Amino acid sequence: MLALATGLSLAGVQAAEWGNWRGPNYDGSTDEENLPAKFSKTENVLWSVKMDGPSAGTPVVWGDHVFVSSSNPDAERLTANCYDRRTGALKWSHQVAKGHRQDNRSNYAAPSPVTDGQVVTFFYGNGELATFTPDGEKLWSQNIQKKHGQFAFLWTFSTSPMIHDGILYMQVLQRDTKVGRKGSDDNRSYLLALDPKSGRQLWKVYRPAKARSESLEAFSTPIPFRHKGRDEILIMGGDCLTGHDPKSGTELWRWGTWNPTRIGHWRLVPSPVAGGGVVLACAPKRAPVYAIRAGGKGNISSSGKLWNSEGSRDGVSSDVCTPLYYQGSFFVLYGEGRDKMLSRVEPKTGKIQWATDLDSRSLFRGSPTGADGKIYVQNHAGTVHVIDAKSGRVLHRAAMGEAGDDQTRASIAVAHGRLFIRTNGRLFCVGKS
């Protein structure tokens, strides 16, 4: 098994893999080319398979494996699944836990899996964390809530695990008091590092913040980042953005805040994204996005900001969607309200290069993906919008969901010349025939 796992890992050197929910560059982009601009449920579909139930998790792809989380509302079943990338045949499936959801806003299968070609890890909002070999042999599992305390979130918790340089990272940014019966009055937010092959804890560091109430809650994901030879892990939530040493978790720098008056209901959903020497942080609720100069040390709250947008006034904002960095620009999607705006923004200055109304009745909660000169993003109804990255022109809309679909939230993965589109009911592999 180890020999096979090593082979899969080496295969990623020659092929463009999509091992985590934001892709090979951790920013939603890839260098893949020759992707279709037009497709439908029948056109340019190489295969499709029925899903066990809905999930907001993005598929991850490595070698001939496509890993997908799923939930089953009727059976209250949470599963880890692997499909053959070439044919769509089910390679293996394991029930990881019982349960489905605790509220009507989401379900426990919202997080995306992660793989480095040697192991694949699945996380669920009830705290279950499970790791397998690519061929489906279970290596270990544990429940984060049972080991580190009950989560303190108003809504169902979600964050995606991240594997980087042989370390599995998990973040829990939560309230410091009870939420109803959940949590305790001694809750603390933390960043956790585990050995991905054994589940052994490497370290745990607490991450304090000055936010209040729901604004302490974050549904973002840790993002690896390298700038001028320094590696770090970016963490966003609790009204602040921090960079951490990947080997120890030590905080290297901190910027904050987008919430100077300490509004108490500003939970944070978008993950940070970095590019062009800039780290972008998106405040919620139609507030601005903030560009922070990379490479900081210590508290840079008074000196680190390069610029910020005007939020509701210029349309550059994101309540849920994590921005994309592609072709030297940020692409910021505001998917709420009446006007769903996608804006291309210059990293150093914040200049809006173009802004496009996506003309969608349905909300956008998935994050944009950049590849082959195009932007791919899916709305709640399961309609995939294809946008020209240079001009902002909408090239195509593909209705991939079923009639009446809502709350389709998975982002689109791109690997091996294929688009992997997960709707509430199906997984599509799309490519030029």
C-alpha positions as CSV (number, residue, x, y, z in Angstrom):
1,M,0.0,0.0,0.0
2,L,2.8,2.4,0.8
3,A,4.4,1.8,-2.6
4,L,1.1,2.6,-4.3
5,A,0.6,5.7,-2.2
6,T,4.1,6.9,-3.1
7,G,3.3,6.3,-6.8
8,L,0.2,8.4,-6.5
9,S,2.1,11.2,-4.9
10,L,4.8,11.2,-7.6
11,A,2.1,11.2,-10.3
12,G,1.0,14.6,-9.0
13,V,4.4,16.0,-10.1
14,Q,3.6,15.4,-13.8
15,A,-0.2,16.0,-13.6
16,A,-2.3,18.9,-12.5
17,E,-4.1,17.6,-9.4
18,W,-6.8,19.3,-7.3
19,G,-6.0,18.0,-3.8
20,N,-7.9,20.6,-1.7
21,W,-10.9,22.7,-2.2
22,R,-9.0,25.7,-3.6
23,G,-6.8,23.8,-5.9
24,P,-3.0,23.3,-6.5
25,N,-2.2,27.0,-5.8
26,Y,-4.5,27.3,-2.8
27,D,-6.2,30.3,-4.6
28,G,-8.9,28.7,-6.8
29,S,-6.7,28.7,-10.0
30,T,-4.9,26.2,-12.1
31,D,-2.9,26.2,-15.4
32,E,-5.2,23.6,-17.0
33,E,-6.1,24.4,-20.7
34,N,-8.4,23.1,-23.4
35,L,-11.5,23.2,-21.2
36,P,-15.0,23.6,-22.7
37,A,-16.8,26.9,-22.5
38,K,-20.1,25.3,-23.4
39,F,-21.6,22.2,-21.9
40,S,-24.9,20.9,-20.5
41,K,-26.2,17.7,-18.8
42,T,-25.7,15.9,-22.1
43,E,-23.1,18.0,-24.1
44,N,-19.4,17.4,-23.3
45,V,-20.3,15.3,-20.3
46,L,-17.9,12.4,-20.1
47,W,-19.7,10.7,-17.2
48,S,-22.0,11.5,-14.3
49,V,-23.0,9.6,-11.2
50,K,-25.8,10.0,-8.7
51,M,-24.8,11.3,-5.2
52,D,-26.0,9.8,-2.0
53,G,-27.3,13.2,-0.9
54,P,-26.3,16.9,-0.8
55,S,-23.0,18.3,0.2
56,A,-21.3,21.7,-0.2
57,G,-17.9,20.0,-0.3
58,T,-15.9,20.5,-3.5
59,P,-14.6,17.3,-5.1
60,V,-10.8,16.7,-4.8
61,V,-8.9,14.9,-7.5
62,W,-5.6,13.1,-7.5
63,G,-4.4,10.6,-10.1
64,D,-7.4,8.4,-11.1
65,H,-9.2,9.2,-7.9
66,V,-12.1,11.6,-7.3
67,F,-12.9,12.0,-3.6
68,V,-16.3,13.3,-2.6
69,S,-18.2,13.8,0.7
70,S,-21.9,13.1,0.9
71,S,-24.8,13.1,3.3
72,N,-28.0,11.0,3.1
73,P,-30.9,12.9,4.8
74,D,-33.2,9.8,5.0
75,A,-30.7,7.3,6.3
76,E,-28.8,10.0,8.3
77,R,-25.6,8.7,6.8
78,L,-22.3,10.6,6.3
79,T,-20.1,9.0,3.7
80,A,-16.6,9.3,2.3
81,N,-16.6,8.2,-1.4
82,C,-14.0,7.6,-4.1
83,Y,-14.8,7.5,-7.9
84,D,-12.7,6.5,-10.8
85,R,-11.6,9.7,-12.6
86,R,-11.8,8.1,-16.1
87,T,-15.1,6.3,-15.9
88,G,-17.0,7.5,-12.8
89,A,-17.2,4.0,-11.4
90,L,-17.4,3.8,-7.6
91,K,-14.1,2.6,-6.2
92,W,-15.1,2.6,-2.6
93,S,-17.4,4.2,0.0
94,H,-17.4,4.3,3.8
95,Q,-19.9,5.5,6.2
96,V,-18.0,7.7,8.6
97,A,-20.7,8.6,11.0
98,K,-24.5,8.9,11.6
99,G,-26.3,12.2,11.3
100,H,-27.3,14.7,8.7
101,R,-27.7,18.3,10.1
102,Q,-28.6,20.4,13.1
103,D,-30.3,23.2,11.3
104,N,-31.9,24.0,7.9
105,R,-29.0,26.2,6.6
106,S,-26.5,23.4,5.9
107,N,-25.6,19.8,6.7
108,Y,-22.6,18.0,8.3
109,A,-21.1,17.2,4.9
110,A,-20.3,20.8,4.0
111,P,-16.5,20.5,4.4
112,S,-14.4,19.4,1.4
113,P,-12.0,16.5,1.7
114,V,-8.2,16.9,1.2
115,T,-5.5,14.7,-0.2
116,D,-1.8,14.8,-0.8
117,G,-1.8,11.6,-2.9
118,Q,-0.7,9.5,0.1
119,V,-3.8,9.9,2.3
120,V,-7.2,11.4,2.0
121,T,-8.9,13.1,5.0
122,F,-12.7,13.8,5.4
123,F,-14.2,16.1,8.0
124,Y,-17.8,16.6,9.0
125,G,-19.6,19.3,10.9
126,N,-20.4,17.0,13.8
127,G,-16.7,16.7,14.5
128,E,-15.9,13.4,12.8
129,L,-12.4,13.4,11.2
130,A,-11.4,10.2,9.2
131,T,-8.4,9.4,7.0
132,F,-8.0,6.7,4.4
133,T,-5.4,5.5,1.9
134,P,-6.3,6.4,-1.7
135,D,-7.5,2.8,-2.1
136,G,-9.9,3.1,0.8
137,E,-8.1,1.4,3.7
138,K,-9.1,3.2,6.9
139,L,-6.0,4.6,8.7
140,W,-7.6,6.4,11.7
141,S,-10.5,8.5,12.9
142,Q,-11.3,10.7,15.8
143,N,-14.0,13.2,16.8
144,I,-12.7,16.7,17.3
145,Q,-15.5,17.6,19.7
146,K,-14.9,14.7,21.9
147,K,-11.1,15.4,22.1
148,H,-11.1,19.2,22.3
149,G,-14.5,20.2,23.5
150,Q,-18.0,20.8,22.1
151,F,-18.2,23.3,19.3
152,A,-19.8,26.7,20.1
153,F,-21.4,27.9,16.9
154,L,-24.9,29.2,16.2
155,W,-25.1,27.3,12.9
156,T,-23.6,24.0,11.8
157,F,-19.9,24.2,11.9
158,S,-17.9,23.8,8.7
159,T,-14.2,24.2,7.9
160,S,-12.2,22.1,5.4
161,P,-9.1,20.2,6.6
162,M,-5.8,21.2,4.9
163,I,-2.7,19.0,4.3
164,H,0.5,20.9,3.6
165,D,4.2,19.7,3.7
166,G,3.2,16.5,5.6
167,I,1.0,18.2,8.3
168,L,-2.8,18.1,8.6
169,Y,-4.2,21.4,9.8
170,M,-7.6,22.0,11.4
171,Q,-9.0,25.3,12.7
172,V,-11.8,25.9,15.1
173,L,-12.6,29.6,15.5
174,Q,-15.6,29.7,17.9
175,R,-17.4,31.7,20.5
176,D,-16.0,32.0,24.0
177,T,-19.3,31.4,25.6
178,K,-22.1,28.9,25.3
179,V,-24.5,29.0,22.3
180,G,-27.7,27.6,23.8
181,R,-26.7,24.3,25.1
182,K,-23.6,24.0,22.9
183,G,-20.1,24.6,24.1
184,S,-19.1,25.9,27.5
185,D,-18.2,29.2,29.2
186,D,-14.5,28.3,28.7
187,N,-14.5,27.9,24.9
188,R,-11.3,28.9,23.1
189,S,-10.5,29.1,19.4
190,Y,-7.5,27.0,18.2
191,L,-5.4,25.8,15.3
192,L,-4.6,22.1,15.4
193,A,-1.8,20.2,13.6
194,L,-1.9,16.4,13.2
195,D,0.2,13.7,11.6
196,P,-2.0,12.9,8.6
197,K,-1.0,9.2,8.5
198,S,-1.6,8.4,12.2
199,G,-3.8,11.2,13.6
200,R,-1.2,11.9,16.3
201,Q,-1.4,15.5,17.6
202,L,1.7,17.5,16.7
203,W,0.7,20.7,18.4
204,K,-2.3,22.9,19.3
205,V,-2.2,26.6,19.7
206,Y,-4.9,28.9,20.9
207,R,-5.9,31.9,18.8
208,P,-7.3,34.8,20.8
209,A,-9.5,37.5,19.2
210,K,-11.3,40.7,20.3
211,A,-14.5,39.9,18.5
212,R,-17.8,39.5,20.3
213,S,-20.5,36.8,20.1
214,E,-21.2,35.4,16.6
215,S,-18.4,37.5,15.2
216,L,-16.0,35.0,16.9
217,E,-17.4,32.3,14.7
218,A,-15.6,31.5,11.4
219,F,-16.3,28.9,8.7
220,S,-13.1,29.6,6.8
221,T,-10.3,27.2,6.0
222,P,-6.5,27.5,6.8
223,I,-4.6,28.5,3.6
224,P,-0.8,27.8,3.1
225,F,1.1,30.8,1.8
226,R,4.8,31.4,0.8
227,H,6.2,34.9,0.4
228,K,9.9,35.8,-0.1
229,G,11.0,32.5,1.3
230,R,8.8,32.5,4.3
231,D,6.1,29.8,4.7
232,E,3.0,30.5,6.8
233,I,-0.5,29.4,7.4
234,L,-3.2,32.1,6.9
235,I,-6.1,32.2,9.3
236,M,-9.1,34.5,9.1
237,G,-11.9,35.0,11.6
238,G,-12.7,36.7,14.9
239,D,-12.5,40.1,13.2
240,C,-8.8,39.6,12.3
241,L,-6.3,38.0,9.9
242,T,-3.3,36.2,11.2
243,G,-0.2,34.4,9.8
244,H,1.3,31.4,11.6
245,D,4.5,29.4,11.5
246,P,3.5,26.0,9.8
247,K,5.9,24.0,12.0
248,S,4.8,25.3,15.4
249,G,1.6,27.3,15.0
250,T,3.3,30.4,16.5
251,E,1.6,33.6,15.4
252,L,3.9,35.6,13.1
253,W,1.7,38.6,12.4
254,R,-1.8,39.9,12.9
255,W,-3.9,42.5,11.2
256,G,-7.4,43.7,12.3
257,T,-10.0,44.8,12.1
258,W,-12.7,45.0,9.5
259,N,-15.1,45.4,12.4
260,P,-13.9,48.4,14.5
261,T,-17.2,48.9,16.3
262,R,-17.3,45.2,17.2
263,I,-20.7,44.3,15.7
264,G,-21.6,41.0,17.3
265,H,-23.3,39.1,14.4
266,W,-20.6,39.3,11.8
267,R,-19.7,35.6,11.4
268,L,-17.0,35.0,8.9
269,V,-17.3,32.6,5.9
270,P,-14.7,33.4,3.2
271,S,-11.2,32.1,3.5
272,P,-8.2,34.3,2.9
273,V,-6.6,34.4,-0.6
274,A,-3.1,35.6,-1.5
275,G,-1.4,36.8,-4.6
276,G,0.8,39.6,-6.0
277,G,2.3,40.2,-2.6
278,V,-1.2,40.8,-1.1
279,V,-3.4,38.9,1.3
280,L,-7.1,39.6,0.7
281,A,-9.6,39.5,3.6
282,C,-13.3,39.8,3.0
283,A,-15.5,41.3,5.7
284,P,-19.1,40.0,5.8
285,K,-22.5,41.5,5.3
286,R,-21.7,43.6,2.2
287,A,-18.7,45.3,4.0
288,P,-15.5,46.0,2.1
289,V,-12.6,43.7,1.3
290,Y,-9.2,44.6,2.7
291,A,-5.8,44.1,1.0
292,I,-3.0,43.5,3.5
293,R,0.7,43.7,2.6
294,A,2.3,40.3,2.8
295,G,5.4,39.6,4.8
296,G,4.4,41.4,8.0
297,K,5.8,40.8,11.5
298,G,4.0,41.4,14.8
299,N,0.9,43.6,15.0
300,I,0.5,45.3,11.6
301,S,-3.0,46.7,12.2
302,S,-1.9,50.3,11.8
303,S,0.5,49.8,8.9
304,G,-0.4,46.6,7.0
305,K,-3.4,47.8,4.9
306,L,-2.7,48.7,1.3
307,W,-6.3,49.5,0.3
308,N,-9.9,48.5,0.9
309,S,-12.9,48.5,-1.4
310,E,-16.1,50.5,-0.7
311,G,-18.2,47.3,-0.2
312,S,-21.9,48.1,-1.0
313,R,-21.0,51.3,-2.8
314,D,-18.6,49.9,-5.4
315,G,-19.9,46.3,-5.3
316,V,-16.5,44.7,-4.4
317,S,-17.6,42.6,-1.4
318,S,-18.1,39.0,-0.4
319,D,-20.3,37.7,2.3
320,V,-19.7,34.0,1.6
321,C,-17.6,33.3,-1.5
322,T,-13.8,33.1,-1.2
323,P,-12.2,35.2,-3.9
324,L,-10.1,33.8,-6.7
325,Y,-6.5,34.9,-7.6
326,Y,-5.9,34.2,-11.3
327,Q,-3.9,35.8,-14.1
328,G,-2.5,38.4,-11.7
329,S,-5.8,39.7,-10.4
330,F,-8.3,39.0,-7.7
331,F,-11.9,38.0,-8.7
332,V,-14.3,38.9,-6.0
333,L,-17.9,37.5,-6.1
334,Y,-20.8,39.0,-4.1
335,G,-23.5,36.4,-4.5
336,E,-26.2,37.8,-2.3
337,G,-29.1,40.2,-2.8
338,R,-30.5,41.3,-6.1
339,D,-27.3,42.1,-8.0
340,K,-24.7,39.2,-8.0
341,M,-21.5,41.0,-8.9
342,L,-18.2,39.5,-10.0
343,S,-15.4,42.0,-10.1
344,R,-11.8,41.8,-11.3
345,V,-9.5,43.8,-9.1
346,E,-5.9,44.9,-9.3
347,P,-4.0,43.5,-6.2
348,K,-1.7,46.4,-5.5
349,T,-4.2,49.2,-5.9
350,G,-7.7,47.9,-5.7
351,K,-8.6,49.3,-9.1
352,I,-11.7,47.6,-10.5
353,Q,-10.7,46.3,-14.0
354,W,-14.2,45.1,-14.7
355,A,-17.4,44.3,-12.9
356,T,-20.1,42.0,-14.2
357,D,-23.7,41.4,-13.0
358,L,-24.2,37.6,-13.3
359,D,-27.9,38.2,-13.8
360,S,-29.0,35.3,-11.5
361,R,-32.0,35.0,-9.3
362,S,-30.4,32.3,-7.3
363,L,-27.7,33.1,-4.7
364,F,-24.0,32.2,-5.2
365,R,-22.4,30.5,-2.2
366,G,-19.7,28.5,-4.1
367,S,-16.4,30.1,-4.8
368,P,-15.1,31.0,-8.4
369,T,-12.6,28.7,-10.1
370,G,-10.1,30.1,-12.7
371,A,-8.7,28.0,-15.6
372,D,-8.1,28.2,-19.3
373,G,-8.9,31.9,-19.4
374,K,-12.3,31.4,-17.9
375,I,-14.0,31.7,-14.6
376,Y,-16.4,28.9,-13.5
377,V,-18.9,29.3,-10.7
378,Q,-22.1,27.6,-9.7
379,N,-25.2,29.2,-8.1
380,H,-27.7,27.7,-5.6
381,A,-29.8,26.3,-8.4
382,G,-26.9,24.3,-9.8
383,T,-26.5,26.6,-12.8
384,V,-22.8,26.9,-13.8
385,H,-21.8,30.3,-15.1
386,V,-18.8,30.6,-17.4
387,I,-17.2,34.0,-17.6
388,D,-14.3,35.3,-19.8
389,A,-11.6,36.3,-17.4
390,K,-10.2,39.1,-19.6
391,S,-13.5,40.9,-20.4
392,G,-15.9,39.7,-17.8
393,R,-18.4,38.7,-20.5
394,V,-20.7,35.7,-19.5
395,L,-19.9,33.1,-22.1
396,H,-22.4,30.4,-21.1
397,R,-24.9,29.2,-18.5
398,A,-25.3,25.5,-17.9
399,A,-28.2,24.3,-15.9
400,M,-26.7,21.2,-14.2
401,G,-29.0,21.0,-11.2
402,E,-32.5,19.4,-11.1
403,A,-35.8,21.3,-11.1
404,G,-36.4,22.9,-7.7
405,D,-32.8,22.6,-6.6
406,D,-31.6,25.1,-4.0
407,Q,-28.5,25.7,-1.8
408,T,-26.1,24.0,-4.2
409,R,-22.8,25.3,-2.8
410,A,-19.9,23.2,-4.1
411,S,-17.1,24.9,-6.0
412,I,-15.9,23.5,-9.2
413,A,-12.7,21.4,-9.3
414,V,-10.4,21.3,-12.4
415,A,-7.9,18.5,-13.1
416,H,-6.5,16.5,-16.0
417,G,-8.4,18.6,-18.6
418,R,-11.7,18.0,-16.9
419,L,-14.3,20.0,-14.8
420,F,-15.7,18.2,-11.8
421,I,-19.1,19.7,-11.0
422,R,-21.0,18.5,-7.9
423,T,-24.6,19.5,-7.7
424,N,-27.0,18.4,-4.9
425,G,-27.8,15.2,-6.7
426,R,-25.0,14.3,-9.1
427,L,-21.3,14.5,-9.8
428,F,-20.4,15.5,-13.4
429,C,-17.2,15.1,-15.2
430,V,-17.1,17.6,-18.1
431,G,-14.5,17.9,-20.8
432,K,-14.0,18.1,-24.5
433,S,-14.8,14.7,-26.0
